[in-house]
């Protein structure tokens, strides 16, 4: 009977020791995974934002064809990113911007200088959004 009690006590002590060693690491790993996911989201948002910056630079230099390629990439990636973002403010911003795709694309296809103001507005809105959280 005494050995059975000792076995139970040693087993319980082993489980407690495992939990004491495991739980802090588990909590730390979960936190690091959340931080990594947030950093990846931020990097994707900044990459999309930079595509619009390239388009803005090209359209201000009247390179409408190149600007059109950049805006196509921008709108494609912005639409995809809006579906996956966890940050509701950034998601809402991208969802508000994506519908302007047709107007911007048409203006760039016509090489209409008035499209500069539309791209500039998108550029200003995206760059006023905080890049990091």
Secondary structure, 3 states (H helix, E strand, C coil): CHHHHHHHHHHHHHHHHHHHHHHHHHHHHHHHHHHHHHHHHHHHHHHHHHHHHHHHHHHHCCCHHHHHHHHHHHHHHHHHHHHHCCCHHHHHHHHHHHCCHHHHHHHHHCCCCCHHHHHHHHHHHHHHCCCCC
